[in-house]
């Protein structure tokens, strides 16, 4: 006679397995959250680097001033300050034919509009706009630093723009 034996796991074994799995998942979630937050920051930095390079290239190519200004709607520049920190939610890039550093739809030509998505900040320490001249340099009051960071965090990146128009990237807090 063969003995009949049931196969499977006991309730206790299943509960211990689920407990261990839960502990492992709880350890991994904060690390994944930090990684995804850093990737969003990195994406913002690369978007901004791309916009700055594009604006500089267009200024040299068209032999005209190209201005980047902060925008809320993509249709007009917000503010006219040349000093002080300001948060940029969006960027309007245009050929500044009258060199007013403000977008005039009757005169200027829009090259690109970009909005920064997600819960981060892009801060510019030189006001509301930045202008590349025809030779690729920036105007005297356009050199400065973009600070890209997540809200409620000190970690982030700086994009430092020299008077020559070159951009240097720095990590802050990583």
KEKEPA-865716 format. One record per residue (C-alpha): residue number from 1; residue in one letter; x, y, z. Coordinates in nm, 4 decimals. Layout:
# residues N
@pos = NUM&code = A&xx = X&yy = Y&zz = Z
...
# end
This chain:
# residues 174
@pos = 1&code = X&xx = 0.0000&yy = 0.0000&zz = 0.0000
@pos = 2&code = X&xx = 0.1368&yy = 0.3426&zz = -0.0917
@pos = 3&code = X&xx = 0.1005&yy = 0.6293&zz = 0.1442
@pos = 4&code = X&xx = -0.0784&yy = 0.9296&zz = 0.0040
@pos = 5&code = X&xx = 0.1165&yy = 1.2463&zz = 0.0664
@pos = 6&code = X&xx = -0.0176&yy = 1.5979&zz = 0.0019
@pos = 7&code = X&xx = 0.2114&yy = 1.8376&zz = -0.1729
@pos = 8&code = X&xx = 0.2180&yy = 2.2144&zz = -0.1152
@pos = 9&code = X&xx = 0.3178&yy = 2.4741&zz = 0.1386
@pos = 10&code = X&xx = 0.1796&yy = 2.5333&zz = 0.4807
@pos = 11&code = X&xx = 0.0195&yy = 2.8616&zz = 0.5762
@pos = 12&code = X&xx = 0.3149&yy = 2.9412&zz = 0.8003
@pos = 13&code = X&xx = 0.5643&yy = 2.8899&zz = 0.5156
@pos = 14&code = X&xx = 0.3629&yy = 3.1183&zz = 0.2858
@pos = 15&code = X&xx = 0.3404&yy = 3.3915&zz = 0.5499
@pos = 16&code = X&xx = 0.7158&yy = 3.3810&zz = 0.6196
@pos = 17&code = X&xx = 0.7871&yy = 3.3991&zz = 0.2447
@pos = 18&code = X&xx = 0.5519&yy = 3.6963&zz = 0.1998
@pos = 19&code = X&xx = 0.7073&yy = 3.8713&zz = 0.4998
@pos = 20&code = X&xx = 1.0588&yy = 3.8319&zz = 0.3565
@pos = 21&code = X&xx = 0.9426&yy = 3.9494&zz = 0.0141
@pos = 22&code = X&xx = 0.7760&yy = 4.2562&zz = 0.1678
@pos = 23&code = X&xx = 1.0910&yy = 4.3461&zz = 0.3614
@pos = 24&code = X&xx = 1.3019&yy = 4.3199&zz = 0.0453
@pos = 25&code = X&xx = 1.0584&yy = 4.5344&zz = -0.1536
@pos = 26&code = X&xx = 1.0449&yy = 4.8010&zz = 0.1170
@pos = 27&code = X&xx = 1.4240&yy = 4.8224&zz = 0.1086
@pos = 28&code = X&xx = 1.4247&yy = 4.8690&zz = -0.2691
@pos = 29&code = X&xx = 1.1470&yy = 5.1288&zz = -0.3074
@pos = 30&code = X&xx = 1.3375&yy = 5.4283&zz = -0.1604
@pos = 31&code = X&xx = 1.6421&yy = 5.3452&zz = -0.3705
@pos = 32&code = X&xx = 1.4257&yy = 5.3255&zz = -0.6825
@pos = 33&code = X&xx = 1.2560&yy = 5.6537&zz = -0.5916
@pos = 34&code = X&xx = 1.5922&yy = 5.8288&zz = -0.5510
@pos = 35&code = X&xx = 1.7139&yy = 5.6852&zz = -0.8791
@pos = 36&code = X&xx = 1.4040&yy = 5.7977&zz = -1.0690
@pos = 37&code = X&xx = 1.4254&yy = 6.1462&zz = -0.9148
@pos = 38&code = X&xx = 1.7895&yy = 6.1748&zz = -1.0193
@pos = 39&code = X&xx = 1.6989&yy = 6.0597&zz = -1.3716
@pos = 40&code = X&xx = 1.4288&yy = 6.3306&zz = -1.3956
@pos = 41&code = X&xx = 1.6854&yy = 6.5902&zz = -1.2867
@pos = 42&code = X&xx = 1.9325&yy = 6.4564&zz = -1.5392
@pos = 43&code = X&xx = 1.6662&yy = 6.4836&zz = -1.8093
@pos = 44&code = X&xx = 1.5982&yy = 6.8488&zz = -1.7168
@pos = 45&code = X&xx = 1.9707&yy = 6.9246&zz = -1.7271
@pos = 46&code = X&xx = 2.0114&yy = 6.7628&zz = -2.0686
@pos = 47&code = X&xx = 1.7059&yy = 6.9508&zz = -2.2018
@pos = 48&code = X&xx = 1.8510&yy = 7.2796&zz = -2.0798
@pos = 49&code = X&xx = 2.1986&yy = 7.2000&zz = -2.2165
@pos = 50&code = X&xx = 2.0396&yy = 7.1201&zz = -2.5509
@pos = 51&code = X&xx = 1.8466&yy = 7.4492&zz = -2.5537
@pos = 52&code = X&xx = 2.1570&yy = 7.6509&zz = -2.4669
@pos = 53&code = X&xx = 2.3660&yy = 7.4785&zz = -2.7343
@pos = 54&code = X&xx = 2.0887&yy = 7.5223&zz = -2.9891
@pos = 55&code = X&xx = 2.0509&yy = 7.8942&zz = -2.9122
@pos = 56&code = X&xx = 2.4252&yy = 7.9529&zz = -2.9381
@pos = 57&code = X&xx = 2.4454&yy = 7.7620&zz = -3.2666
@pos = 58&code = X&xx = 2.1520&yy = 7.9584&zz = -3.4107
@pos = 59&code = X&xx = 2.3101&yy = 8.2900&zz = -3.3096
@pos = 60&code = X&xx = 2.6309&yy = 8.2009&zz = -3.4921
@pos = 61&code = X&xx = 2.4501&yy = 8.0502&zz = -3.7926
@pos = 62&code = X&xx = 2.2111&yy = 8.3437&zz = -3.8437
@pos = 63&code = X&xx = 2.4686&yy = 8.6027&zz = -3.7307
@pos = 64&code = X&xx = 2.2058&yy = 8.7621&zz = -3.5094
@pos = 65&code = X&xx = 2.1283&yy = 8.7789&zz = -3.1392
@pos = 66&code = X&xx = 1.9288&yy = 8.4860&zz = -3.0044
@pos = 67&code = X&xx = 1.7514&yy = 8.5286&zz = -2.6725
@pos = 68&code = X&xx = 1.6205&yy = 8.2705&zz = -2.4295
@pos = 69&code = X&xx = 1.3576&yy = 8.4032&zz = -2.1924
@pos = 70&code = X&xx = 1.1399&yy = 8.2497&zz = -1.9280
@pos = 71&code = X&xx = 0.7801&yy = 8.1933&zz = -2.0292
@pos = 72&code = X&xx = 0.4624&yy = 8.0591&zz = -1.8773
@pos = 73&code = X&xx = 0.2601&yy = 8.0096&zz = -2.1950
@pos = 74&code = X&xx = 0.5130&yy = 7.9898&zz = -2.4794
@pos = 75&code = X&xx = 0.3714&yy = 8.3069&zz = -2.6357
@pos = 76&code = X&xx = 0.5515&yy = 8.5823&zz = -2.4473
@pos = 77&code = X&xx = 0.8431&yy = 8.6481&zz = -2.2161
@pos = 78&code = X&xx = 0.7756&yy = 8.6955&zz = -1.8467
@pos = 79&code = X&xx = 0.9677&yy = 8.9764&zz = -1.6769
@pos = 80&code = X&xx = 1.2512&yy = 9.2017&zz = -1.7830
@pos = 81&code = X&xx = 1.4931&yy = 9.1678&zz = -1.4938
@pos = 82&code = X&xx = 1.8638&yy = 9.1243&zz = -1.5666
@pos = 83&code = X&xx = 1.9577&yy = 9.0403&zz = -1.2068
@pos = 84&code = X&xx = 1.8156&yy = 8.8261&zz = -0.9307
@pos = 85&code = X&xx = 1.7084&yy = 8.4642&zz = -0.9214
@pos = 86&code = X&xx = 1.3987&yy = 8.3575&zz = -1.1109
@pos = 87&code = X&xx = 1.2337&yy = 8.0213&zz = -1.1642
@pos = 88&code = X&xx = 1.1940&yy = 7.9148&zz = -1.5254
@pos = 89&code = X&xx = 0.8946&yy = 7.6891&zz = -1.5954
@pos = 90&code = X&xx = 0.9367&yy = 7.7231&zz = -1.9683
@pos = 91&code = X&xx = 1.1827&yy = 7.8665&zz = -2.2207
@pos = 92&code = X&xx = 1.1107&yy = 8.0687&zz = -2.5335
@pos = 93&code = X&xx = 1.4044&yy = 8.0796&zz = -2.7791
@pos = 94&code = X&xx = 1.3853&yy = 8.3427&zz = -3.0521
@pos = 95&code = X&xx = 1.5946&yy = 8.5482&zz = -3.2938
@pos = 96&code = X&xx = 1.5998&yy = 8.8885&zz = -3.1252
@pos = 97&code = X&xx = 1.6064&yy = 9.1137&zz = -3.4318
@pos = 98&code = X&xx = 1.5531&yy = 9.4391&zz = -3.2414
@pos = 99&code = X&xx = 1.7777&yy = 9.3255&zz = -2.9502
@pos = 100&code = X&xx = 1.5159&yy = 9.4169&zz = -2.6912
@pos = 101&code = X&xx = 1.5549&yy = 9.0868&zz = -2.5000
@pos = 102&code = X&xx = 1.1736&yy = 9.0634&zz = -2.5145
@pos = 103&code = X&xx = 0.9790&yy = 8.8649&zz = -2.7725
@pos = 104&code = X&xx = 0.7932&yy = 9.0844&zz = -3.0223
@pos = 105&code = X&xx = 0.5741&yy = 8.8654&zz = -3.2481
@pos = 106&code = X&xx = 0.5771&yy = 9.1262&zz = -3.5273
@pos = 107&code = X&xx = 0.9565&yy = 9.1424&zz = -3.5491
@pos = 108&code = X&xx = 1.1201&yy = 8.8408&zz = -3.3851
@pos = 109&code = X&xx = 1.1253&yy = 8.4793&zz = -3.5047
@pos = 110&code = X&xx = 1.0497&yy = 8.1959&zz = -3.2607
@pos = 111&code = X&xx = 1.2976&yy = 7.9104&zz = -3.2874
@pos = 112&code = X&xx = 1.1853&yy = 7.6831&zz = -3.0077
@pos = 113&code = X&xx = 0.9553&yy = 7.6629&zz = -2.7046
@pos = 114&code = X&xx = 1.0201&yy = 7.4172&zz = -2.4223
@pos = 115&code = X&xx = 0.8508&yy = 7.3492&zz = -2.0874
@pos = 116&code = X&xx = 1.0157&yy = 7.1691&zz = -1.7961
@pos = 117&code = X&xx = 0.7918&yy = 6.8901&zz = -1.6707
@pos = 118&code = X&xx = 0.7861&yy = 6.7264&zz = -1.3307
@pos = 119&code = X&xx = 0.8283&yy = 6.8567&zz = -0.9803
@pos = 120&code = X&xx = 1.1666&yy = 7.0196&zz = -1.0082
@pos = 121&code = X&xx = 1.3028&yy = 7.3690&zz = -1.0358
@pos = 122&code = X&xx = 1.5151&yy = 7.5452&zz = -1.2931
@pos = 123&code = X&xx = 1.6509&yy = 7.8668&zz = -1.1413
@pos = 124&code = X&xx = 1.8508&yy = 8.1317&zz = -1.3295
@pos = 125&code = X&xx = 2.0483&yy = 8.3757&zz = -1.1172
@pos = 126&code = X&xx = 2.0555&yy = 8.6554&zz = -1.3763
@pos = 127&code = X&xx = 1.6907&yy = 8.7486&zz = -1.4118
@pos = 128&code = X&xx = 1.4453&yy = 8.6635&zz = -1.6845
@pos = 129&code = X&xx = 1.6477&yy = 8.6230&zz = -2.0034
@pos = 130&code = X&xx = 1.9787&yy = 8.5300&zz = -2.1594
@pos = 131&code = X&xx = 2.1128&yy = 8.6498&zz = -2.4960
@pos = 132&code = X&xx = 2.3704&yy = 8.4918&zz = -2.7254
@pos = 133&code = X&xx = 2.5349&yy = 8.7371&zz = -2.9655
@pos = 134&code = X&xx = 2.6209&yy = 8.6676&zz = -3.3288
@pos = 135&code = X&xx = 2.9709&yy = 8.5458&zz = -3.2350
@pos = 136&code = X&xx = 2.8407&yy = 8.2910&zz = -2.9797
@pos = 137&code = X&xx = 2.9296&yy = 8.4930&zz = -2.6727
@pos = 138&code = X&xx = 2.6711&yy = 8.6117&zz = -2.4235
@pos = 139&code = X&xx = 2.5961&yy = 8.9738&zz = -2.3465
@pos = 140&code = X&xx = 2.7710&yy = 9.1189&zz = -2.0435
@pos = 141&code = X&xx = 2.4820&yy = 9.0578&zz = -1.8088
@pos = 142&code = X&xx = 2.3965&yy = 8.7110&zz = -1.9411
@pos = 143&code = X&xx = 2.6761&yy = 8.5096&zz = -1.7842
@pos = 144&code = X&xx = 2.5497&yy = 8.3272&zz = -1.4794
@pos = 145&code = X&xx = 2.4286&yy = 7.9969&zz = -1.3409
@pos = 146&code = X&xx = 2.1243&yy = 7.7822&zz = -1.3999
@pos = 147&code = X&xx = 2.0465&yy = 7.5687&zz = -1.0940
@pos = 148&code = X&xx = 1.8485&yy = 7.2514&zz = -1.1652
@pos = 149&code = X&xx = 1.7200&yy = 7.0755&zz = -0.8555
@pos = 150&code = X&xx = 1.4289&yy = 6.8828&zz = -0.7136
@pos = 151&code = X&xx = 1.1937&yy = 7.0650&zz = -0.4833
@pos = 152&code = X&xx = 1.2858&yy = 7.0222&zz = -0.1135
@pos = 153&code = X&xx = 1.6342&yy = 6.8934&zz = -0.1959
@pos = 154&code = X&xx = 1.9786&yy = 7.0464&zz = -0.1946
@pos = 155&code = X&xx = 2.1051&yy = 6.8010&zz = -0.4548
@pos = 156&code = X&xx = 2.1105&yy = 6.9083&zz = -0.8148
@pos = 157&code = X&xx = 2.3194&yy = 7.0429&zz = -1.0976
@pos = 158&code = X&xx = 2.4557&yy = 7.3821&zz = -1.1926
@pos = 159&code = X&xx = 2.5023&yy = 7.4913&zz = -1.5518
@pos = 160&code = X&xx = 2.7507&yy = 7.7779&zz = -1.5442
@pos = 161&code = X&xx = 2.7591&yy = 8.0002&zz = -1.8531
@pos = 162&code = X&xx = 3.0757&yy = 8.2006&zz = -1.9161
@pos = 163&code = X&xx = 3.0981&yy = 8.5283&zz = -2.1082
@pos = 164&code = X&xx = 3.2381&yy = 8.3257&zz = -2.3987
@pos = 165&code = X&xx = 2.9029&yy = 8.1439&zz = -2.4107
@pos = 166&code = X&xx = 3.0395&yy = 7.8087&zz = -2.3017
@pos = 167&code = X&xx = 2.8452&yy = 7.5980&zz = -2.0554
@pos = 168&code = X&xx = 3.0092&yy = 7.4073&zz = -1.7706
@pos = 169&code = X&xx = 2.8149&yy = 7.1469&zz = -1.5739
@pos = 170&code = X&xx = 2.8622&yy = 7.0918&zz = -1.1989
@pos = 171&code = X&xx = 2.7074&yy = 6.8380&zz = -0.9613
@pos = 172&code = X&xx = 2.5859&yy = 6.9773&zz = -0.6300
@pos = 173&code = X&xx = 2.5379&yy = 6.7471&zz = -0.3327
@pos = 174&code = X&xx = 2.5871&yy = 6.4156&zz = -0.5156
# end
